Amino acid sequence: MNIGMFQATPIQSISENLNNNTFFIKRDDLLPLSFGGNKARKAVLFFEDLMREESDCVVTYGSSSSNHCRIIANIAAVKNIPCHIISPSESSHPTSNSKMIELFGALVTLCPLAEVNITIERKLVELKEQGYKPYFIQGGGHGDIGTQAYVNAYEEILEYERVSGMKFDYIFHTTGTGTTQAGLVCGKLLHGDKREIVGISNARKNPYGGQVVLDSVNSYFINIGKVPITTEEIIFIDDYVLSGYGFYNQQILKTIKEVLINDGIPMDTTYTGKAFWGMKEYIKNNQINGNKVLFIHTGGTPLFFDNLEELMNE
Ligand SMILES: *Cc1c(COP(=O)(O)O)cnc(C)c1O
């Protein structure tokens, strides 16, 4: 398989019309690789770098529900190179993603959350001693390469606007490790645009969450010789994280059901459904009316199936 020959993902209008806004969704969940999503967009660039460096195995980390680990394990299987995943034992219940990770033949090392870093270090040393040249990818595909993936996505949005003649006033999306948001913000600033990019956090709180996005933007900017930016540029909203990662409520289930039934688009309770609900609350609370709003669907389709029973009971 030839990874990395993607076309721009579709942007479609949806039936939601809260406060007379018109809503569109950019379908990064449809990227044609391992159920797509933002981790697929990032992973393609990481594997290009891995090939450039002539590495012969890959090491990364994440929980058993990690979309990132599923995609890295899948591409490693495509390329026929060993994939090592360090996974915290606290979050190792079986999920659709963990079953696929197993199916792809990834080698999972479980350890307590507090020992993830040292376990990664040990694994890298061990692999080098065995004569491998390991390539390390941070959890979630974090880092400048991950940021680049969403500078590219931002440019796809610009191209859509150029062809269609319309402009989005707001771009909303789920923000987690912050790389997706950093890439979108970098894209916006590099092109001198004014619109608002609003990251709806699924877990992290401020100031930490917003600071990581800012650090990611500035790491990327320094790398390409641009002046670092200040925190006012980052809209990192932590009002809808509930009790943190993985927590959701009845309204989120209701939102997911509505989008699925009205528009045929699946979302999950950890990332996209939670943020779509958070976006609607934010729009109500900030009285945003009559604007064009783009929501980026960052993927996670296997998690939709993990939640299907609860959706049916809602
Ligand atoms: C990882 C993930 C996110 C968060 O992306 P970051 O770049 O880590 O902020 C959002 N949505 C889905 C479906 C994800 O898997």
The ligand as an SDF file (V2000), in Angstrom:
LIG
                    3D

 15 15  0  0  0  0  0  0  0  0999 V2000
   -6.2520   12.2280   19.6540 C   0  0  0  0  0  0  0  0  0  0  0  0
   -7.5880   12.6990   19.2200 C   0  0  0  0  0  0  0  0  0  0  0  0
   -7.9720   14.0530   19.3530 C   0  0  0  0  0  0  0  0  0  0  0  0
   -7.0860   15.0880   19.9670 C   0  0  0  0  0  0  0  0  0  0  0  0
   -6.0820   15.5220   19.0840 O   0  0  0  0  0  0  0  0  0  0  0  0
   -4.7670   16.2420   19.5930 P   0  0  0  0  0  0  0  0  0  0  0  0
   -3.9900   16.5410   18.3940 O   0  0  0  0  0  0  0  0  0  0  0  0
   -4.0850   15.2700   20.5110 O   0  0  0  0  0  0  0  0  0  0  0  0
   -5.2020   17.4560   20.3440 O   0  0  0  0  0  0  0  0  0  0  0  0
   -9.2080   14.4310   18.8710 C   0  0  0  0  0  0  0  0  0  0  0  0
  -10.0530   13.5260   18.3160 N   0  0  0  0  0  0  0  0  0  0  0  0
   -9.7330   12.2280   18.1980 C   0  0  0  0  0  0  0  0  0  0  0  0
  -10.7370   11.3020   17.6040 C   0  0  0  0  0  0  0  0  0  0  0  0
   -8.4950   11.7600   18.6300 C   0  0  0  0  0  0  0  0  0  0  0  0
   -8.1730   10.4680   18.5040 O   0  0  0  0  0  0  0  0  0  0  0  0
  1  2  1  0
  2  3  1  0
  2 14  2  0
  3  4  1  0
  3 10  2  0
  4  5  1  0
  5  6  1  0
  6  7  2  0
  6  8  1  0
  6  9  1  0
 10 11  1  0
 11 12  2  0
 12 13  1  0
 12 14  1  0
 14 15  1  0
M  END
$$$$
